[in-house]
Amino acid sequence: MPIVKNLATSAGQEAVNVGKNILEDVSQGRSVSEAMKQHGSEGLQKVGKKLQQCGKGKRK
């Protein structure tokens, strides 16, 4: 279960970052849908990388 908890925490933090980035772009004049497409896909890629790294390797 620690892996799931770690992944959920990372996903939550990334969701906050994505929301912040979208709001910044909208305040600078970009369309909401364009900002969501860009930052949403970037956020999913970051969470995917965390998932790949999670739980691998030997314990000492």
PDB file with SEQRES, HELIX, SHEET and CRYST1 records, atoms N, CA, C and O in Angstrom:
SEQRES   1 A   60  MET PRO ILE VAL LYS ASN LEU ALA THR SER ALA GLY GLN          
SEQRES   2 A   60  GLU ALA VAL ASN VAL GLY LYS ASN ILE LEU GLU ASP VAL          
SEQRES   3 A   60  SER GLN GLY ARG SER VAL SER GLU ALA MET LYS GLN HIS          
SEQRES   4 A   60  GLY SER GLU GLY LEU GLN LYS VAL GLY LYS LYS LEU GLN          
SEQRES   5 A   60  GLN CYS GLY LYS GLY LYS ARG LYS                              
HELIX    1 AA1 PRO A    2  SER A   27  1                                  26    
HELIX    2 AA2 VAL A   32  GLN A   53  1                                  22    
CRYST1    1.000    1.000    1.000  90.00  90.00  90.00 P 1           1          
ATOM      1  N   MET A   1       0.787  -1.210   0.000  1.00  0.00           N  
ATOM      2  CA  MET A   1       0.000   0.000   0.000  1.00  0.00           C  
ATOM      3  C   MET A   1       0.835   1.284   0.000  1.00  0.00           C  
ATOM      4  O   MET A   1       0.327   2.321  -0.426  1.00  0.00           O  
ATOM      5  N   PRO A   2       2.088   1.263   0.456  1.00  0.00           N  
ATOM      6  CA  PRO A   2       2.870   2.503   0.405  1.00  0.00           C  
ATOM      7  C   PRO A   2       3.050   3.023  -1.015  1.00  0.00           C  
ATOM      8  O   PRO A   2       3.147   4.231  -1.229  1.00  0.00           O  
ATOM      9  N   ILE A   3       3.094   2.107  -1.990  1.00  0.00           N  
ATOM     10  CA  ILE A   3       3.262   2.532  -3.380  1.00  0.00           C  
ATOM     11  C   ILE A   3       2.040   3.324  -3.829  1.00  0.00           C  
ATOM     12  O   ILE A   3       2.167   4.362  -4.479  1.00  0.00           O  
ATOM     13  N   VAL A   4       0.857   2.828  -3.479  1.00  0.00           N  
ATOM     14  CA  VAL A   4      -0.386   3.503  -3.868  1.00  0.00           C  
ATOM     15  C   VAL A   4      -0.479   4.866  -3.194  1.00  0.00           C  
ATOM     16  O   VAL A   4      -0.884   5.847  -3.819  1.00  0.00           O  
ATOM     17  N   LYS A   5      -0.107   4.925  -1.930  1.00  0.00           N  
ATOM     18  CA  LYS A   5      -0.156   6.194  -1.199  1.00  0.00           C  
ATOM     19  C   LYS A   5       0.807   7.208  -1.820  1.00  0.00           C  
ATOM     20  O   LYS A   5       0.466   8.379  -1.987  1.00  0.00           O  
ATOM     21  N   ASN A   6       2.005   6.748  -2.157  1.00  0.00           N  
ATOM     22  CA  ASN A   6       3.001   7.627  -2.771  1.00  0.00           C  
ATOM     23  C   ASN A   6       2.508   8.132  -4.121  1.00  0.00           C  
ATOM     24  O   ASN A   6       2.653   9.313  -4.438  1.00  0.00           O  
ATOM     25  N   LEU A   7       1.926   7.240  -4.913  1.00  0.00           N  
ATOM     26  CA  LEU A   7       1.419   7.628  -6.225  1.00  0.00           C  
ATOM     27  C   LEU A   7       0.257   8.608  -6.097  1.00  0.00           C  
ATOM     28  O   LEU A   7       0.171   9.571  -6.858  1.00  0.00           O  
ATOM     29  N   ALA A   8      -0.634   8.370  -5.143  1.00  0.00           N  
ATOM     30  CA  ALA A   8      -1.774   9.271  -4.944  1.00  0.00           C  
ATOM     31  C   ALA A   8      -1.300  10.659  -4.514  1.00  0.00           C  
ATOM     32  O   ALA A   8      -1.838  11.670  -4.966  1.00  0.00           O  
ATOM     33  N   THR A   9      -0.310  10.703  -3.653  1.00  0.00           N  
ATOM     34  CA  THR A   9       0.244  11.988  -3.221  1.00  0.00           C  
ATOM     35  C   THR A   9       0.871  12.728  -4.399  1.00  0.00           C  
ATOM     36  O   THR A   9       0.660  13.928  -4.573  1.00  0.00           O  
ATOM     37  N   SER A  10       1.635  12.009  -5.196  1.00  0.00           N  
ATOM     38  CA  SER A  10       2.271  12.624  -6.365  1.00  0.00           C  
ATOM     39  C   SER A  10       1.235  13.123  -7.359  1.00  0.00           C  
ATOM     40  O   SER A  10       1.376  14.212  -7.916  1.00  0.00           O  
ATOM     41  N   ALA A  11       0.188  12.322  -7.584  1.00  0.00           N  
ATOM     42  CA  ALA A  11      -0.863  12.720  -8.525  1.00  0.00           C  
ATOM     43  C   ALA A  11      -1.594  13.960  -8.021  1.00  0.00           C  
ATOM     44  O   ALA A  11      -1.925  14.846  -8.808  1.00  0.00           O  
ATOM     45  N   GLY A  12      -1.846  14.028  -6.723  1.00  0.00           N  
ATOM     46  CA  GLY A  12      -2.513  15.193  -6.153  1.00  0.00           C  
ATOM     47  C   GLY A  12      -1.679  16.454  -6.285  1.00  0.00           C  
ATOM     48  O   GLY A  12      -2.192  17.518  -6.631  1.00  0.00           O  
ATOM     49  N   GLN A  13      -0.397  16.328  -6.010  1.00  0.00           N  
ATOM     50  CA  GLN A  13       0.495  17.479  -6.141  1.00  0.00           C  
ATOM     51  C   GLN A  13       0.589  17.934  -7.593  1.00  0.00           C  
ATOM     52  O   GLN A  13       0.613  19.131  -7.878  1.00  0.00           O  
ATOM     53  N   GLU A  14       0.643  16.977  -8.498  1.00  0.00           N  
ATOM     54  CA  GLU A  14       0.726  17.326  -9.917  1.00  0.00           C  
ATOM     55  C   GLU A  14      -0.566  17.979 -10.388  1.00  0.00           C  
ATOM     56  O   GLU A  14      -0.532  18.883 -11.223  1.00  0.00           O  
ATOM     57  N   ALA A  15      -1.709  17.533  -9.861  1.00  0.00           N  
ATOM     58  CA  ALA A  15      -2.991  18.143 -10.229  1.00  0.00           C  
ATOM     59  C   ALA A  15      -3.035  19.607  -9.798  1.00  0.00           C  
ATOM     60  O   ALA A  15      -3.545  20.458 -10.527  1.00  0.00           O  
ATOM     61  N   VAL A  16      -2.506  19.892  -8.629  1.00  0.00           N  
ATOM     62  CA  VAL A  16      -2.451  21.278  -8.153  1.00  0.00           C  
ATOM     63  C   VAL A  16      -1.548  22.106  -9.067  1.00  0.00           C  
ATOM     64  O   VAL A  16      -1.891  23.233  -9.423  1.00  0.00           O  
ATOM     65  N   ASN A  17      -0.400  21.550  -9.445  1.00  0.00           N  
ATOM     66  CA  ASN A  17       0.518  22.269 -10.334  1.00  0.00           C  
ATOM     67  C   ASN A  17      -0.107  22.521 -11.698  1.00  0.00           C  
ATOM     68  O   ASN A  17       0.044  23.604 -12.264  1.00  0.00           O  
ATOM     69  N   VAL A  18      -0.810  21.523 -12.226  1.00  0.00           N  
ATOM     70  CA  VAL A  18      -1.464  21.675 -13.527  1.00  0.00           C  
ATOM     71  C   VAL A  18      -2.521  22.773 -13.445  1.00  0.00           C  
ATOM     72  O   VAL A  18      -2.607  23.618 -14.336  1.00  0.00           O  
ATOM     73  N   GLY A  19      -3.319  22.765 -12.389  1.00  0.00           N  
ATOM     74  CA  GLY A  19      -4.338  23.803 -12.217  1.00  0.00           C  
ATOM     75  C   GLY A  19      -3.738  25.191 -12.135  1.00  0.00           C  
ATOM     76  O   GLY A  19      -4.260  26.143 -12.715  1.00  0.00           O  
ATOM     77  N   LYS A  20      -2.639  25.298 -11.411  1.00  0.00           N  
ATOM     78  CA  LYS A  20      -1.951  26.590 -11.286  1.00  0.00           C  
ATOM     79  C   LYS A  20      -1.437  27.062 -12.645  1.00  0.00           C  
ATOM     80  O   LYS A  20      -1.582  28.232 -13.000  1.00  0.00           O  
ATOM     81  N   ASN A  21      -0.842  26.151 -13.395  1.00  0.00           N  
ATOM     82  CA  ASN A  21      -0.310  26.509 -14.715  1.00  0.00           C  
ATOM     83  C   ASN A  21      -1.423  26.917 -15.677  1.00  0.00           C  
ATOM     84  O   ASN A  21      -1.256  27.851 -16.462  1.00  0.00           O  
ATOM     85  N   ILE A  22      -2.548  26.225 -15.620  1.00  0.00           N  
ATOM     86  CA  ILE A  22      -3.685  26.569 -16.483  1.00  0.00           C  
ATOM     87  C   ILE A  22      -4.193  27.964 -16.144  1.00  0.00           C  
ATOM     88  O   ILE A  22      -4.443  28.767 -17.042  1.00  0.00           O  
ATOM     89  N   LEU A  23      -4.347  28.259 -14.854  1.00  0.00           N  
ATOM     90  CA  LEU A  23      -4.823  29.583 -14.448  1.00  0.00           C  
ATOM     91  C   LEU A  23      -3.855  30.685 -14.873  1.00  0.00           C  
ATOM     92  O   LEU A  23      -4.283  31.766 -15.280  1.00  0.00           O  
ATOM     93  N   GLU A  24      -2.560  30.416 -14.781  1.00  0.00           N  
ATOM     94  CA  GLU A  24      -1.573  31.405 -15.218  1.00  0.00           C  
ATOM     95  C   GLU A  24      -1.701  31.679 -16.712  1.00  0.00           C  
ATOM     96  O   GLU A  24      -1.660  32.830 -17.147  1.00  0.00           O  
ATOM     97  N   ASP A  25      -1.859  30.604 -17.499  1.00  0.00           N  
ATOM     98  CA  ASP A  25      -1.990  30.781 -18.946  1.00  0.00           C  
ATOM     99  C   ASP A  25      -3.262  31.538 -19.303  1.00  0.00           C  
ATOM    100  O   ASP A  25      -3.240  32.412 -20.169  1.00  0.00           O  
ATOM    101  N   VAL A  26      -4.365  31.213 -18.647  1.00  0.00           N  
ATOM    102  CA  VAL A  26      -5.637  31.888 -18.929  1.00  0.00           C  
ATOM    103  C   VAL A  26      -5.535  33.364 -18.559  1.00  0.00           C  
ATOM    104  O   VAL A  26      -6.072  34.218 -19.264  1.00  0.00           O  
ATOM    105  N   SER A  27      -4.852  33.667 -17.461  1.00  0.00           N  
ATOM    106  CA  SER A  27      -4.709  35.071 -17.068  1.00  0.00           C  
ATOM    107  C   SER A  27      -3.841  35.850 -18.057  1.00  0.00           C  
ATOM    108  O   SER A  27      -3.929  37.076 -18.133  1.00  0.00           O  
ATOM    109  N   GLN A  28      -3.001  35.134 -18.815  1.00  0.00           N  
ATOM    110  CA  GLN A  28      -2.162  35.785 -19.823  1.00  0.00           C  
ATOM    111  C   GLN A  28      -2.824  35.815 -21.198  1.00  0.00           C  
ATOM    112  O   GLN A  28      -2.225  36.291 -22.162  1.00  0.00           O  
ATOM    113  N   GLY A  29      -4.058  35.311 -21.297  1.00  0.00           N  
ATOM    114  CA  GLY A  29      -4.802  35.439 -22.538  1.00  0.00           C  
ATOM    115  C   GLY A  29      -4.961  34.181 -23.372  1.00  0.00           C  
ATOM    116  O   GLY A  29      -5.619  34.224 -24.411  1.00  0.00           O  
ATOM    117  N   ARG A  30      -4.385  33.064 -22.957  1.00  0.00           N  
ATOM    118  CA  ARG A  30      -4.566  31.821 -23.715  1.00  0.00           C  
ATOM    119  C   ARG A  30      -5.957  31.264 -23.458  1.00  0.00           C  
ATOM    120  O   ARG A  30      -6.570  31.551 -22.430  1.00  0.00           O  
ATOM    121  N   SER A  31      -6.448  30.469 -24.395  1.00  0.00           N  
ATOM    122  CA  SER A  31      -7.764  29.860 -24.208  1.00  0.00           C  
ATOM    123  C   SER A  31      -7.667  28.737 -23.176  1.00  0.00           C  
ATOM    124  O   SER A  31      -6.622  28.105 -23.023  1.00  0.00           O  
ATOM    125  N   VAL A  32      -8.763  28.503 -22.482  1.00  0.00           N  
ATOM    126  CA  VAL A  32      -8.798  27.487 -21.435  1.00  0.00           C  
ATOM    127  C   VAL A  32      -8.537  26.105 -22.029  1.00  0.00           C  
ATOM    128  O   VAL A  32      -7.760  25.325 -21.477  1.00  0.00           O  
ATOM    129  N   SER A  33      -9.183  25.806 -23.148  1.00  0.00           N  
ATOM    130  CA  SER A  33      -9.032  24.466 -23.730  1.00  0.00           C  
ATOM    131  C   SER A  33      -7.602  24.208 -24.190  1.00  0.00           C  
ATOM    132  O   SER A  33      -7.091  23.100 -24.025  1.00  0.00           O  
ATOM    133  N   GLU A  34      -6.956  25.210 -24.762  1.00  0.00           N  
ATOM    134  CA  GLU A  34      -5.570  25.053 -25.211  1.00  0.00           C  
ATOM    135  C   GLU A  34      -4.643  24.819 -24.020  1.00  0.00           C  
ATOM    136  O   GLU A  34      -3.770  23.952 -24.066  1.00  0.00           O  
ATOM    137  N   ALA A  35      -4.837  25.591 -22.960  1.00  0.00           N  
ATOM    138  CA  ALA A  35      -4.006  25.440 -21.766  1.00  0.00           C  
ATOM    139  C   ALA A  35      -4.235  24.084 -21.108  1.00  0.00           C  
ATOM    140  O   ALA A  35      -3.289  23.456 -20.633  1.00  0.00           O  
ATOM    141  N   MET A  36      -5.496  23.627 -21.079  1.00  0.00           N  
ATOM    142  CA  MET A  36      -5.796  22.327 -20.478  1.00  0.00           C  
ATOM    143  C   MET A  36      -5.163  21.191 -21.271  1.00  0.00           C  
ATOM    144  O   MET A  36      -4.646  20.239 -20.686  1.00  0.00           O  
ATOM    145  N   LYS A  37      -5.199  21.282 -22.580  1.00  0.00           N  
ATOM    146  CA  LYS A  37      -4.593  20.238 -23.412  1.00  0.00           C  
ATOM    147  C   LYS A  37      -3.093  20.145 -23.156  1.00  0.00           C  
ATOM    148  O   LYS A  37      -2.553  19.055 -22.967  1.00  0.00           O  
ATOM    149  N   GLN A  38      -2.430  21.290 -23.153  1.00  0.00           N  
ATOM    150  CA  GLN A  38      -0.980  21.289 -22.985  1.00  0.00           C  
ATOM    151  C   GLN A  38      -0.584  20.819 -21.590  1.00  0.00           C  
ATOM    152  O   GLN A  38       0.190  19.874 -21.445  1.00  0.00           O  
ATOM    153  N   HIS A  39      -1.112  21.474 -20.576  1.00  0.00           N  
ATOM    154  CA  HIS A  39      -0.679  21.181 -19.213  1.00  0.00           C  
ATOM    155  C   HIS A  39      -1.234  19.857 -18.705  1.00  0.00           C  
ATOM    156  O   HIS A  39      -0.602  19.194 -17.883  1.00  0.00           O  
ATOM    157  N   GLY A  40      -2.400  19.468 -19.183  1.00  0.00           N  
ATOM    158  CA  GLY A  40      -2.964  18.181 -18.785  1.00  0.00           C  
ATOM    159  C   GLY A  40      -2.119  17.024 -19.281  1.00  0.00           C  
ATOM    160  O   GLY A  40      -1.859  16.080 -18.536  1.00  0.00           O  
ATOM    161  N   SER A  41      -1.688  17.087 -20.529  1.00  0.00           N  
ATOM    162  CA  SER A  41      -0.855  16.006 -21.070  1.00  0.00           C  
ATOM    163  C   SER A  41       0.514  15.986 -20.402  1.00  0.00           C  
ATOM    164  O   SER A  41       1.072  14.915 -20.159  1.00  0.00           O  
ATOM    165  N   GLU A  42       1.055  17.158 -20.107  1.00  0.00           N  
ATOM    166  CA  GLU A  42       2.341  17.213 -19.404  1.00  0.00           C  
ATOM    167  C   GLU A  42       2.217  16.603 -18.010  1.00  0.00           C  
ATOM    168  O   GLU A  42       3.098  15.864 -17.571  1.00  0.00           O  
ATOM    169  N   GLY A  43       1.135  16.911 -17.324  1.00  0.00           N  
ATOM    170  CA  GLY A  43       0.911  16.365 -15.990  1.00  0.00           C  
ATOM    171  C   GLY A  43       0.764  14.856 -16.005  1.00  0.00           C  
ATOM    172  O   GLY A  43       1.309  14.171 -15.140  1.00  0.00           O  
ATOM    173  N   LEU A  44       0.031  14.330 -16.981  1.00  0.00           N  
ATOM    174  CA  LEU A  44      -0.125  12.878 -17.093  1.00  0.00           C  
ATOM    175  C   LEU A  44       1.210  12.199 -17.381  1.00  0.00           C  
ATOM    176  O   LEU A  44       1.475  11.112 -16.868  1.00  0.00           O  
ATOM    177  N   GLN A  45       2.039  12.822 -18.185  1.00  0.00           N  
ATOM    178  CA  GLN A  45       3.356  12.251 -18.469  1.00  0.00           C  
ATOM    179  C   GLN A  45       4.209  12.205 -17.209  1.00  0.00           C  
ATOM    180  O   GLN A  45       4.914  11.223 -16.973  1.00  0.00           O  
ATOM    181  N   LYS A  46       4.152  13.253 -16.402  1.00  0.00           N  
ATOM    182  CA  LYS A  46       4.934  13.278 -15.166  1.00  0.00           C  
ATOM    183  C   LYS A  46       4.463  12.206 -14.192  1.00  0.00           C  
ATOM    184  O   LYS A  46       5.281  11.541 -13.556  1.00  0.00           O  
ATOM    185  N   VAL A  47       3.146  12.036 -14.072  1.00  0.00           N  
ATOM    186  CA  VAL A  47       2.615  11.001 -13.181  1.00  0.00           C  
ATOM    187  C   VAL A  47       2.985   9.620 -13.721  1.00  0.00           C  
ATOM    188  O   VAL A  47       3.296   8.718 -12.943  1.00  0.00           O  
ATOM    189  N   GLY A  48       2.955   9.447 -15.034  1.00  0.00           N  
ATOM    190  CA  GLY A  48       3.354   8.180 -15.641  1.00  0.00           C  
ATOM    191  C   GLY A  48       4.806   7.836 -15.355  1.00  0.00           C  
ATOM    192  O   GLY A  48       5.136   6.676 -15.107  1.00  0.00           O  
ATOM    193  N   LYS A  49       5.670   8.833 -15.388  1.00  0.00           N  
ATOM    194  CA  LYS A  49       7.082   8.600 -15.069  1.00  0.00           C  
ATOM    195  C   LYS A  49       7.246   8.198 -13.612  1.00  0.00           C  
ATOM    196  O   LYS A  49       8.058   7.329 -13.295  1.00  0.00           O  
ATOM    197  N   LYS A  50       6.479   8.826 -12.721  1.00  0.00           N  
ATOM    198  CA  LYS A  50       6.526   8.456 -11.308  1.00  0.00           C  
ATOM    199  C   LYS A  50       6.083   7.014 -11.120  1.00  0.00           C  
ATOM    200  O   LYS A  50       6.662   6.280 -10.318  1.00  0.00           O  
ATOM    201  N   LEU A  51       5.051   6.607 -11.863  1.00  0.00           N  
ATOM    202  CA  LEU A  51       4.539   5.247 -11.767  1.00  0.00           C  
ATOM    203  C   LEU A  51       5.594   4.249 -12.225  1.00  0.00           C  
ATOM    204  O   LEU A  51       5.741   3.188 -11.617  1.00  0.00           O  
ATOM    205  N   GLN A  52       6.321   4.563 -13.272  1.00  0.00           N  
ATOM    206  CA  GLN A  52       7.372   3.675 -13.759  1.00  0.00           C  
ATOM    207  C   GLN A  52       8.502   3.545 -12.756  1.00  0.00           C  
ATOM    208  O   GLN A  52       9.092   2.472 -12.629  1.00  0.00           O  
ATOM    209  N   GLN A  53       8.813   4.609 -12.046  1.00  0.00           N  
ATOM    210  CA  GLN A  53       9.926   4.597 -11.103  1.00  0.00           C  
ATOM    211  C   GLN A  53       9.550   3.980  -9.768  1.00  0.00           C  
ATOM    212  O   GLN A  53      10.431   3.619  -8.988  1.00  0.00           O  
ATOM    213  N   CYS A  54       8.300   3.857  -9.499  1.00  0.00           N  
ATOM    214  CA  CYS A  54       7.812   3.458  -8.187  1.00  0.00           C  
ATOM    215  C   CYS A  54       8.009   1.963  -7.949  1.00  0.00           C  
ATOM    216  O   CYS A  54       7.552   1.141  -8.744  1.00  0.00           O  
ATOM    217  N   GLY A  55       8.684   1.612  -6.862  1.00  0.00           N  
ATOM    218  CA  GLY A  55       8.767   0.226  -6.433  1.00  0.00           C  
ATOM    219  C   GLY A  55       9.822  -0.619  -7.118  1.00  0.00           C  
ATOM    220  O   GLY A  55       9.802  -1.841  -6.973  1.00  0.00           O  
ATOM    221  N   LYS A  56      10.724  -0.031  -7.845  1.00  0.00           N  
ATOM    222  CA  LYS A  56      11.747  -0.822  -8.521  1.00  0.00           C  
ATOM    223  C   LYS A  56      13.071  -0.701  -7.785  1.00  0.00           C  
ATOM    224  O   LYS A  56      13.346   0.297  -7.119  1.00  0.00           O  
ATOM    225  N   GLY A  57      13.864  -1.717  -7.917  1.00  0.00           N  
ATOM    226  CA  GLY A  57      15.187  -1.701  -7.326  1.00  0.00           C  
ATOM    227  C   GLY A  57      15.298  -2.661  -6.162  1.00  0.00           C  
ATOM    228  O   GLY A  57      14.297  -3.101  -5.597  1.00  0.00           O  
ATOM    229  N   LYS A  58      16.539  -2.980  -5.813  1.00  0.00           N  
ATOM    230  CA  LYS A  58      16.794  -3.898  -4.706  1.00  0.00           C  
ATOM    231  C   LYS A  58      16.774  -3.151  -3.389  1.00  0.00           C  
ATOM    232  O   LYS A  58      17.154  -1.984  -3.295  1.00  0.00           O  
ATOM    233  N   ARG A  59      16.322  -3.860  -2.388  1.00  0.00           N  
ATOM    234  CA  ARG A  59      16.418  -3.310  -1.032  1.00  0.00           C  
ATOM    235  C   ARG A  59      17.768  -3.673  -0.465  1.00  0.00           C  
ATOM    236  O   ARG A  59      18.311  -4.741  -0.750  1.00  0.00           O  
ATOM    237  N   LYS A  60      18.291  -2.802   0.317  1.00  0.00           N  
ATOM    238  CA  LYS A  60      19.594  -3.073   0.936  1.00  0.00           C  
ATOM    239  C   LYS A  60      19.410  -3.689   2.287  1.00  0.00           C  
ATOM    240  O   LYS A  60      20.391  -3.991   2.967  1.00  0.00           O  
TER     241      LYS A  60                                                      
END                                                                             
